[in-house]
Amino acid sequence: MDGEVRWLRRRCEDRLHDLELPSPFDVNVFCERLAARRGRPILLCPMPMGRDVSGLCVAGPTVDFIFYEEQTAPLHQTQIKLHEACHIVCGHRPVELSEAEVSCLLFPDLRQEMVQHVLQRGSYSTVEEREAELLASLILDRVAGLRFQESKRLDEESARVLEKHRAALERQG
């Protein structure tokens, strides 16, 4: 394991240690607690995202938004929301939008070209993406033993997502 990966994993494990995870884990409750701790609301917004983007964290003038793919498995939605929330936990600078741009994102009759233009304005570096994904995977790994053992059978998409993140953790570990 190279030095950057070890540093990133150690940093994420330190962040994980400092987080209060709801039990049983619920990503919506996690985001509510994160918002309360920061004193800044976080709104979770499902929407069709397209092929290249499954989630986005956006800083509005007075509120943060987490947009996530509405047409995917519940476990995948959890991972997307958690990944975007981890950008906030890690202090990454989100995409900043004006009030007018945020309003455009929230209206369902918006032209798809405008949505894609705004979504492509992401400002995270590759290291920030890896950090958010690793922290989200560590959180899911910590809570998976409790939550997913209770589940008798995962749907195919949820099983695929869970396996992807378990494999990523093994590669990072």
VOSE-755351 format. One record per residue (C-alpha): residue number from 1; z, x, y. Coordinates in nm, 4 decimals, always signed. Layout:
! VOSE-755351
KOLTI    i        up      east     north
KOLTI  NUM         Z         X         Y
...
! end
This chain:
! VOSE-755351
KOLTI    i        up      east     north
KOLTI    1   +0.0000   +0.0000   +0.0000
KOLTI    2   -0.1001   +0.1527   +0.3325
KOLTI    3   +0.1399   +0.1995   +0.6235
KOLTI    4   +0.0077   -0.0900   +0.8303
KOLTI    5   +0.0496   -0.3363   +0.5444
KOLTI    6   +0.4053   -0.2133   +0.4742
KOLTI    7   +0.4920   -0.2383   +0.8441
KOLTI    8   +0.3434   -0.5875   +0.8674
KOLTI    9   +0.5255   -0.7095   +0.5568
KOLTI   10   +0.8582   -0.5656   +0.6777
KOLTI   11   +0.8058   -0.7279   +1.0174
KOLTI   12   +0.7274   -1.0657   +0.8582
KOLTI   13   +1.0260   -1.0437   +0.6230
KOLTI   14   +1.2499   -0.9692   +0.9237
KOLTI   15   +1.1102   -1.2742   +1.1039
KOLTI   16   +1.1566   -1.4857   +0.7917
KOLTI   17   +1.5188   -1.3761   +0.7669
KOLTI   18   +1.5805   -1.5048   +1.1221
KOLTI   19   +1.4196   -1.8464   +1.0650
KOLTI   20   +1.6090   -2.1628   +0.9817
KOLTI   21   +1.3923   -2.3351   +0.7235
KOLTI   22   +1.4553   -2.7051   +0.6706
KOLTI   23   +1.5687   -2.7992   +0.3224
KOLTI   24   +1.3820   -2.9602   +0.1673
KOLTI   25   +1.1031   -2.7859   +0.3514
KOLTI   26   +0.8907   -3.0013   +0.5779
KOLTI   27   +0.6418   -2.8284   +0.8077
KOLTI   28   +0.6688   -3.1074   +1.0656
KOLTI   29   +1.0472   -3.0621   +1.0860
KOLTI   30   +0.9947   -2.6840   +1.1010
KOLTI   31   +0.7642   -2.7311   +1.4035
KOLTI   32   +1.0124   -2.9708   +1.5695
KOLTI   33   +1.2902   -2.7141   +1.5323
KOLTI   34   +1.0656   -2.4355   +1.6591
KOLTI   35   +0.9754   -2.6472   +1.9626
KOLTI   36   +1.3424   -2.7263   +2.0315
KOLTI   37   +1.4378   -2.3587   +2.0015
KOLTI   38   +1.1642   -2.2624   +2.2477
KOLTI   39   +1.2227   -2.5550   +2.4829
KOLTI   40   +0.8513   -2.6379   +2.4726
KOLTI   41   +0.6994   -2.9286   +2.2776
KOLTI   42   +0.4554   -2.8690   +1.9934
KOLTI   43   +0.2149   -3.1506   +1.9083
KOLTI   44   +0.0513   -3.1539   +1.5642
KOLTI   45   -0.3005   -3.2945   +1.5939
KOLTI   46   -0.5219   -3.3666   +1.2924
KOLTI   47   -0.8941   -3.3538   +1.3616
KOLTI   48   -1.2220   -3.2668   +1.1910
KOLTI   49   -1.2530   -2.8925   +1.2423
KOLTI   50   -1.5837   -2.7958   +1.0835
KOLTI   51   -1.6625   -2.5229   +0.8324
KOLTI   52   -1.5516   -2.2092   +1.0128
KOLTI   53   -1.2174   -2.3178   +1.1597
KOLTI   54   -0.9347   -2.4985   +0.9819
KOLTI   55   -0.6664   -2.4721   +1.2493
KOLTI   56   -0.6002   -2.3641   +1.6039
KOLTI   57   -0.2945   -2.3112   +1.8222
KOLTI   58   -0.3578   -2.4046   +2.1842
KOLTI   59   -0.1279   -2.3616   +2.4829
KOLTI   60   -0.1621   -2.6421   +2.7317
KOLTI   61   +0.0024   -2.6356   +3.0736
KOLTI   62   +0.3282   -2.7955   +2.9475
KOLTI   63   +0.2903   -2.8341   +2.5697
KOLTI   64   +0.1544   -2.6396   +2.2733
KOLTI   65   -0.0912   -2.8033   +2.0346
KOLTI   66   -0.1546   -2.7227   +1.6717
KOLTI   67   -0.4888   -2.8641   +1.5655
KOLTI   68   -0.5496   -2.8764   +1.1922
KOLTI   69   -0.8186   -2.9999   +0.9542
KOLTI   70   -0.7588   -3.3667   +0.8807
KOLTI   71   -0.9917   -3.3822   +0.5801
KOLTI   72   -0.8254   -3.1470   +0.3360
KOLTI   73   -0.5462   -3.1595   +0.0775
KOLTI   74   -0.1884   -3.2117   +0.2015
KOLTI   75   -0.0788   -2.8660   +0.0838
KOLTI   76   -0.3701   -2.7074   +0.2676
KOLTI   77   -0.2728   -2.9019   +0.5819
KOLTI   78   +0.0812   -2.7691   +0.5433
KOLTI   79   -0.0496   -2.4126   +0.5174
KOLTI   80   -0.2739   -2.4564   +0.8219
KOLTI   81   +0.0073   -2.6017   +1.0352
KOLTI   82   +0.2452   -2.3326   +0.9150
KOLTI   83   -0.0058   -2.0535   +0.9846
KOLTI   84   -0.0582   -2.1789   +1.3398
KOLTI   85   +0.3183   -2.2229   +1.3934
KOLTI   86   +0.3654   -1.8641   +1.2719
KOLTI   87   +0.1444   -1.7468   +1.5579
KOLTI   88   +0.4073   -1.9031   +1.7851
KOLTI   89   +0.6974   -1.7496   +1.5873
KOLTI   90   +0.5306   -1.4074   +1.6094
KOLTI   91   +0.4770   -1.4388   +1.9844
KOLTI   92   +0.0992   -1.4189   +1.9614
KOLTI   93   -0.0855   -1.5327   +2.2690
KOLTI   94   -0.2542   -1.8664   +2.1879
KOLTI   95   -0.5805   -1.9950   +2.3237
KOLTI   96   -0.5001   -2.1188   +2.6734
KOLTI   97   -0.6739   -2.4328   +2.7942
KOLTI   98   -0.6694   -2.6216   +3.1186
KOLTI   99   -0.5480   -2.9800   +3.1339
KOLTI  100   -0.9097   -3.0985   +3.1419
KOLTI  101   -1.0003   -2.8977   +2.8307
KOLTI  102   -0.6946   -3.0245   +2.6412
KOLTI  103   -0.7852   -3.3805   +2.7385
KOLTI  104   -1.1352   -3.3293   +2.6034
KOLTI  105   -0.9966   -3.2096   +2.2689
KOLTI  106   -0.7754   -3.5138   +2.2340
KOLTI  107   -1.0514   -3.7712   +2.2839
KOLTI  108   -1.2304   -3.8645   +1.9601
KOLTI  109   -1.5616   -3.9472   +2.1312
KOLTI  110   -1.6010   -3.5902   +2.2497
KOLTI  111   -1.9305   -3.4201   +2.1758
KOLTI  112   -1.8991   -3.1920   +1.8711
KOLTI  113   -2.0612   -2.9058   +2.0661
KOLTI  114   -1.7749   -2.9114   +2.3170
KOLTI  115   -1.5132   -2.9082   +2.0404
KOLTI  116   -1.6834   -2.6124   +1.8688
KOLTI  117   -1.7187   -2.4268   +2.2007
KOLTI  118   -1.3473   -2.4642   +2.2724
KOLTI  119   -1.2427   -2.3808   +1.9151
KOLTI  120   -1.4459   -2.0611   +1.9210
KOLTI  121   -1.2424   -1.9281   +2.2134
KOLTI  122   -0.9767   -1.7911   +1.9807
KOLTI  123   -0.7928   -1.4870   +2.1104
KOLTI  124   -0.6050   -1.3562   +1.8068
KOLTI  125   -0.6722   -1.0116   +1.6695
KOLTI  126   -0.7247   -0.9476   +1.3011
KOLTI  127   -0.3731   -0.8013   +1.2772
KOLTI  128   -0.2281   -1.1140   +1.4390
KOLTI  129   -0.4198   -1.3329   +1.1932
KOLTI  130   -0.2892   -1.1254   +0.9010
KOLTI  131   +0.0659   -1.1416   +1.0370
KOLTI  132   +0.0583   -1.5197   +1.0814
KOLTI  133   -0.0963   -1.5696   +0.7374
KOLTI  134   +0.1536   -1.3364   +0.5690
KOLTI  135   +0.4530   -1.4999   +0.7374
KOLTI  136   +0.3241   -1.8470   +0.6457
KOLTI  137   +0.2752   -1.7306   +0.2858
KOLTI  138   +0.6254   -1.5817   +0.2729
KOLTI  139   +0.7719   -1.9086   +0.4011
KOLTI  140   +0.5778   -2.1117   +0.1442
KOLTI  141   +0.6760   -1.8668   -0.1281
KOLTI  142   +1.0430   -1.9039   -0.0356
KOLTI  143   +1.0318   -2.2842   -0.0361
KOLTI  144   +0.7784   -2.3260   -0.3183
KOLTI  145   +1.0345   -2.2757   -0.5911
KOLTI  146   +1.2264   -2.5797   -0.4743
KOLTI  147   +0.9510   -2.8076   -0.3563
KOLTI  148   +0.6749   -2.7496   -0.6055
KOLTI  149   +0.8943   -2.7323   -0.9145
KOLTI  150   +0.9834   -3.0952   -0.8457
KOLTI  151   +0.6166   -3.1885   -0.8372
KOLTI  152   +0.4876   -3.2782   -1.1829
KOLTI  153   +0.1250   -3.1981   -1.1122
KOLTI  154   -0.0601   -3.0623   -0.8105
KOLTI  155   -0.4009   -3.1942   -0.7219
KOLTI  156   -0.6814   -2.9410   -0.7734
KOLTI  157   -0.7127   -2.8458   -0.4038
KOLTI  158   -0.3356   -2.7979   -0.3626
KOLTI  159   -0.3183   -2.5856   -0.6778
KOLTI  160   -0.6067   -2.3698   -0.5492
KOLTI  161   -0.4379   -2.3170   -0.2111
KOLTI  162   -0.1016   -2.2353   -0.3690
KOLTI  163   -0.2603   -1.9853   -0.6080
KOLTI  164   -0.4515   -1.8206   -0.3204
KOLTI  165   -0.1278   -1.7586   -0.1328
KOLTI  166   +0.0626   -1.6373   -0.4378
KOLTI  167   -0.2184   -1.3869   -0.5048
KOLTI  168   -0.2130   -1.2748   -0.1390
KOLTI  169   +0.1614   -1.2121   -0.1575
KOLTI  170   +0.1209   -1.0078   -0.4745
KOLTI  171   -0.1496   -0.7946   -0.3068
KOLTI  172   +0.0740   -0.7439   -0.0004
KOLTI  173   +0.3891   -0.6802   -0.2011
! end
